[in-house]
Amino acid sequence: MKKIGFIGLGIMGKPMARNLLKAGYSLTVYDIVPEKINDVVEAGAKAGSSSKDVAEKSEVIITMLPNSPDVKEAVLGKNGVLEGAKPGTILIDMSSIAPLASKEVAEKAKEKGVTVLDAPVSGGEPKAIEGTLAIMVGGPQETFDEVEDILSVMGASVTRVGEIGSGNMTKLANQIIVALNIAAMSEAMVLAAKAGVNAEKVFQAIRGGLAGSTVLDAKMPLVLEGNFKPGFRIELHIKDLANALDTAHEVGVPVPLSSAVMEVMQALKVDGKGADDHGGIIQFYEKLAKVEVRR
């Protein structure tokens, strides 16, 4: 089994790292927050002192970080991955970042003999814990083949979609669809509740039909409980939609619905709800309609 390094032990990274340990992989981990390192070390990992240190001790390095600048800092910065990685090392960046940033990191890594895959995920914290994430991968086929077994420990679906950057392009498409689904669910359920119809019964009535979706099944039960504890924070979805809008404008694609939902999420962030789960988008509509959708 390859020695794996894991950098970034947040809501998603920590359970992903734990699943690799459960599968028997040797893991060296690092996070800028020491307490997060300790949690995974207690589960059997070794502690790294920096991204460079992790890279020196690993054949495959996984990064799971908030955004493009964080990945660039961890990989390209001082005491970063490329300072410690040996030629032949594989870097799998599982962060959700801009496709152009993935390409930039990959080009600089190539100069050091390091091959990069961009492999963002979908499924949020519950599926990270279960090891059933959907993983979208960009990069060379032969590199993908070499690490597919590792990725399969963390995901139920692992798909190579093309060359470097295509993983994150796929994730942007995913995030547009998820955001618009949640917004559509929110509008519909607030309408039903305001009209005096039981929202839970509406959910049960439509979930098996054409309006049914994984998003509806995942988010509506939490809304009915008023549970907006983050599986995926609104502020992180804002980051993803910002990358989607920037990329869309760069390639000349209008995205009016994505732009509208972005403004809804920005309003929630201003209202102090940026750390809520993105299912909390419904709170924007509830506030305007002066009604709550609850069981």
Order of alpha helices (4+ residues) and beta strands (2+ residues): beta-alpha-beta-alpha-beta-alpha-beta-alpha-alpha-beta-alpha-beta-beta-alpha-beta-alpha-beta-alpha-alpha-alpha-alpha-alpha-alpha
